[in-house]
Structures are given as structure tokens and as C-alpha cells.
Amino acid sequence: MTPMIFHNPKCGTSRNTLAIMQASGETPDVVEYLKTPPSREYLVELLALMHITPRELIRSKENVYSEIGLDNPTLTDAQLIDAMIAHPILINRPIVVTNKGAALCRPSERVFELLENPVSSFTKEDGEIVKHVKG
């Protein structure tokens, strides 16, 4: 399968994750999810692949999060998913999908575990060097 990244080019973590993928020899399909959000069905599938809950994927730092009351602990998973579909900015990023699985790659070096041949080290935009140790 062709690797895929749900990407926001304005996000440093997303840019670093994409750059790690490319430095590792991957040419992922880049989905700018704010322009092309996933369907509700695919978002549910991604959550299952990542083994996380909607609450773990939602971006609580966005203004719309508090504006529409998503901090209410009684909201169901379905309600949180509906909110992410209605407001894609609420979907945390970057999400990477490869033949090894799917993950929310925060921090960006989390992508190493999803790559066939990850680079041994990478320098992030801010100058931080991250190393991948196999095994």
C-alpha cells in the first residue's frame, strides 16, 4: 500500500513527520485534511486502526472545542466524531497510515515505527535531532 499522511502544512509536527517519511524513502499520499476531510466512516476506521478513542484524537486547543461544549464528559463517541466531521480542525494531526498500521504521530518521531526503512536520525525544523534505534 502507498503510505498516507493526514497533513496540515501549517503544523510543525505534521511538517516534520512528512519530512521524516520522505527522508526514509517514502512517497506518501498527502491528504490536507482541512481541504479534504475524511468521511465519517473512514474516521471511525482510522480510530479503530489507531486503537484510540475520539476524545484522544480531538484537538482541545481549538476555539471551536470550547465554543460548542466538547469538554462535556458526557458526550458520546458518536457526538465527538460528528463534531470532528463538522469541524475538521478538531482532528488532531498528523495521522499516518502504512502497511504497518496507523498512528497519531505526536511527537513526529512516532512515525518511525510505521516505516519500512526509517532513517537512523533526523533533524527537526527546530534543530532537535531525533534518532531511531531499531529493536
Secondary structure as the mmCIF struct_conf table of DSSP 4:
data_model
#
loop_
_struct_conf.conf_type_id
_struct_conf.id
_struct_conf.beg_label_comp_id
_struct_conf.beg_label_asym_id
_struct_conf.beg_label_seq_id
_struct_conf.end_label_comp_id
_struct_conf.end_label_asym_id
_struct_conf.end_label_seq_id
STRN STRN1 MET A 4 HIS A 7
TURN_TY1_P TURN_TY1_P1 PRO A 9 LYS A 10
HELX_RH_AL_P HELX_RH_AL_P1 GLY A 12 ALA A 23
TURN_TY1_P TURN_TY1_P2 SER A 24 GLY A 25
HELX_LH_PP_P HELX_LH_PP_P1 PRO A 28 PRO A 28
STRN STRN2 ASP A 29 GLU A 32
TURN_TY1_P TURN_TY1_P3 TYR A 33 LYS A 35
BEND BEND1 THR A 36 THR A 36
HELX_LH_PP_P HELX_LH_PP_P2 PRO A 37 SER A 39
HELX_RH_AL_P HELX_RH_AL_P2 ARG A 40 MET A 50
TURN_TY1_P TURN_TY1_P4 HIS A 51 HIS A 51
HELX_RH_AL_P HELX_RH_AL_P3 PRO A 54 LEU A 57
STRN STRN3 ILE A 58 ILE A 58
TURN_TY1_P TURN_TY1_P5 SER A 60 LYS A 61
BEND BEND2 GLU A 62 GLU A 62
HELX_RH_AL_P HELX_RH_AL_P4 ASN A 63 GLU A 67
TURN_TY1_P TURN_TY1_P6 ILE A 68 ASP A 71
TURN_TY1_P TURN_TY1_P7 PRO A 73 THR A 74
HELX_RH_AL_P HELX_RH_AL_P5 ASP A 77 ALA A 86
HELX_RH_3T_P HELX_RH_3T_P1 PRO A 88 LEU A 90
STRN STRN4 ILE A 91 ILE A 91
BEND BEND3 ARG A 93 ARG A 93
STRN STRN5 ILE A 95 THR A 98
TURN_TY1_P TURN_TY1_P8 ASN A 99 LYS A 100
STRN STRN6 GLY A 101 LEU A 104
BEND BEND4 ARG A 106 PRO A 107
HELX_RH_3T_P HELX_RH_3T_P2 SER A 108 LEU A 114
BEND BEND5 GLU A 116 ASN A 117
BEND BEND6 SER A 120 SER A 120
STRN STRN7 SER A 121 THR A 123
TURN_TY1_P TURN_TY1_P9 GLU A 125 ASP A 126
BEND BEND7 GLY A 127 GLY A 127
STRN STRN8 ILE A 129 LYS A 131
#
